[in-house]
Amino acid sequence: MTTQSIYELLGGRETLGVPPPTLDQMRSLLEEGLPFATLETVREALALSRSEVLSVLAITDRTLIRRKKEHRLQASESDRLFRLARVAAVALDVLEDVEKARRWMHKPNRALGGEVPLRLLSTDIGACQVEELLHRIDHGLFS
């Protein structure tokens, strides 16, 4: 997984409006708030429902509508979206297929206590658990 794959999941130059950023530049982009279009790009790439987006970003439907009108996410929402894109990039790298990664992210997983990986991404520790499991899968360890 590279920052390039995260950049592409977020929509690349078309949605971010910049060439692939360094980590420092990406942090600045997150602090400024990502364009709302990045959310739509990630949602489509991962086949996320509206309720899944609301859950991962920890926002209400009204807030989502407001962000769409403003054309920009707030820093905390951008950070959560980046977390989702980061974990999805790892899933794509490990599972080597978009459809497999989508299914895996939506399916309850015994190694995660029966939780759906996507549902764990609303917190950093949950994202770490999902990434750790993906790394175990990548290394051929029982999961």
C-alpha positions in Angstrom: 0.0 0.0 0.0 1.3 3.4 -0.9 0.2 6.9 -0.6 -0.3 6.8 -4.4 -3.1 4.2 -4.0 -4.8 6.3 -1.3 -4.5 9.3 -3.6 -6.1 7.4 -6.4 -9.0 6.2 -4.2 -9.6 9.8 -3.1 -10.0 10.7 -6.8 -6.5 11.8 -7.7 -5.8 15.1 -9.3 -9.3 15.3 -10.6 -10.9 15.6 -7.2 -8.0 16.8 -5.0 -6.8 19.3 -7.6 -3.1 18.6 -6.8 -0.5 16.1 -8.0 0.3 13.2 -5.7 1.1 15.0 -2.4 3.8 14.1 0.2 2.6 13.0 3.6 3.1 16.6 4.9 1.1 18.0 2.0 -1.7 15.4 2.5 -1.8 16.3 6.2 -2.3 19.9 5.2 -5.1 18.9 2.8 -6.8 17.0 5.5 -6.5 20.0 7.9 -8.0 22.3 5.3 -10.8 19.8 4.6 -11.1 17.6 1.5 -13.4 18.5 -1.3 -16.8 16.8 -1.0 -16.1 15.1 -4.4 -13.5 12.9 -2.7 -16.3 11.4 -0.5 -18.4 10.6 -3.6 -15.4 9.0 -5.3 -14.6 6.8 -2.4 -18.3 5.9 -1.9 -18.5 4.8 -5.5 -15.2 2.9 -5.5 -16.2 0.9 -2.4 -20.0 0.6 -3.2 -20.9 2.2 0.1 -24.5 3.0 1.1 -25.4 6.4 2.4 -25.8 4.9 5.9 -22.3 3.4 5.7 -20.9 6.7 4.8 -22.7 8.5 7.6 -21.4 5.8 10.1 -17.8 5.9 9.0 -17.7 9.7 9.0 -19.7 9.9 12.2 -22.0 12.6 10.9 -25.8 13.0 10.4 -27.7 13.1 7.2 -28.2 16.8 7.6 -24.5 17.4 8.0 -23.8 15.4 4.9 -26.3 17.5 2.9 -24.7 20.7 4.3 -21.2 19.5 3.4 -22.4 18.7 -0.1 -23.7 22.3 -0.4 -20.4 23.7 1.0 -18.4 21.4 -1.4 -15.9 20.7 1.4 -15.6 18.3 4.4 -14.3 19.5 7.8 -10.9 18.4 9.0 -12.2 15.6 11.3 -14.4 14.3 8.5 -11.5 14.4 6.0 -9.4 12.5 8.5 -12.0 9.8 8.8 -12.4 9.6 5.0 -8.6 9.3 4.6 -8.7 6.5 7.2 -11.3 4.7 5.2 -9.3 5.2 2.0 -6.1 4.0 3.7 -7.7 0.8 4.9 -9.4 0.2 1.6 -6.1 0.6 -0.2 -4.6 -2.1 2.0 -7.6 -4.3 1.3 -7.2 -3.8 -2.4 -3.4 -4.5 -2.2 -3.9 -7.7 -0.2 -6.9 -9.1 -1.9 -5.8 -7.9 -5.4 -9.3 -7.4 -6.7 -11.8 -4.5 -6.2 -14.8 -6.8 -5.9 -13.1 -9.1 -3.4 -12.1 -6.1 -1.3 -15.6 -4.7 -1.4 -17.1 -8.0 -0.3 -14.5 -8.5 2.4 -15.1 -5.0 3.8 -18.9 -5.6 4.0 -18.8 -9.2 5.4 -18.8 -10.1 9.1 -15.3 -11.5 10.0 -14.7 -14.1 12.7 -11.2 -12.8 13.4 -12.8 -9.4 14.2 -15.3 -11.0 16.7 -17.9 -11.3 14.0 -17.8 -7.5 13.2 -18.0 -6.2 9.7 -14.6 -4.5 8.9 -16.3 -1.4 7.5 -18.2 -0.8 10.7 -14.9 -0.7 12.7 -13.5 2.2 10.7 -15.3 4.9 12.6 -12.5 4.7 15.2 -8.7 4.6 14.8 -8.4 1.5 16.9 -11.0 -0.3 14.9 -9.1 0.7 11.7 -5.9 -0.6 13.2 -7.6 -4.0 14.0 -8.8 -4.2 10.4 -5.4 -3.3 9.0 -3.6 -5.8 11.3 -6.0 -8.6 10.1 -5.3 -7.6 6.4 -1.5 -7.8 7.1 -2.0 -11.2 8.7 -3.9 -12.4 5.6 -1.2 -11.0 3.4 1.4 -12.9 5.3 -0.6 -16.1 5.1 -1.4 -16.3 8.8 -4.7 -17.9 9.9 -7.4 -15.2 10.2 
